[in-house]
Amino acid sequence: YATGAVSGMYTVGGLCGGNYGGTISSGYATSTVSGLEDVGGLCGYNYRGIISNCFWDIQTSGVISGVGRTDPNPAGVMGKTTAEMKTLSAFTDVSWDFVGESANGTADTWRMCTEGADYPRLSWEFSQSGDFDCPDGVTMDDFRYLASRWLGATSETIGAADGNFSGRVDLEDFLILASN
């Protein structure tokens, strides 16, 4: 995901300037975007790339197109209002994997604890402080989450409980939780 302000002359996007044959999946931009040509809320120019399950905030971006110029037109770029971008179902409806739900997987890639308060964030951003699970802040819920992932060693079994990014949920992760 990308936030902040992006400006340039040509091929300017909130998340990427140009996507040339690559794949962009499950991403979003809330960036304010400005430029002269090929300006998009998500991507400035998409040439034979695949973009799926991606969003841009139509209010904060200041632009009406998700991709400035594209060949072919990617179907997976959706514009949402700020309020919609802060709604969990907007993302889970297109299979984004969030902490607290398992219908879209168990890797718990994304996190949004309170709808309407903020945009989704990557779950690992919270893990470094022992805050593995919702609600925000380190509580017994985080201990339960850690215990449910104990000795996990794959992304599906680790989820957001690997606070030191070792690839395993173990005593070091418990120490991160305990120190916070």
Disulfide bonds with the S-S distance in Angstrom:
Cys113-Cys134 2.05
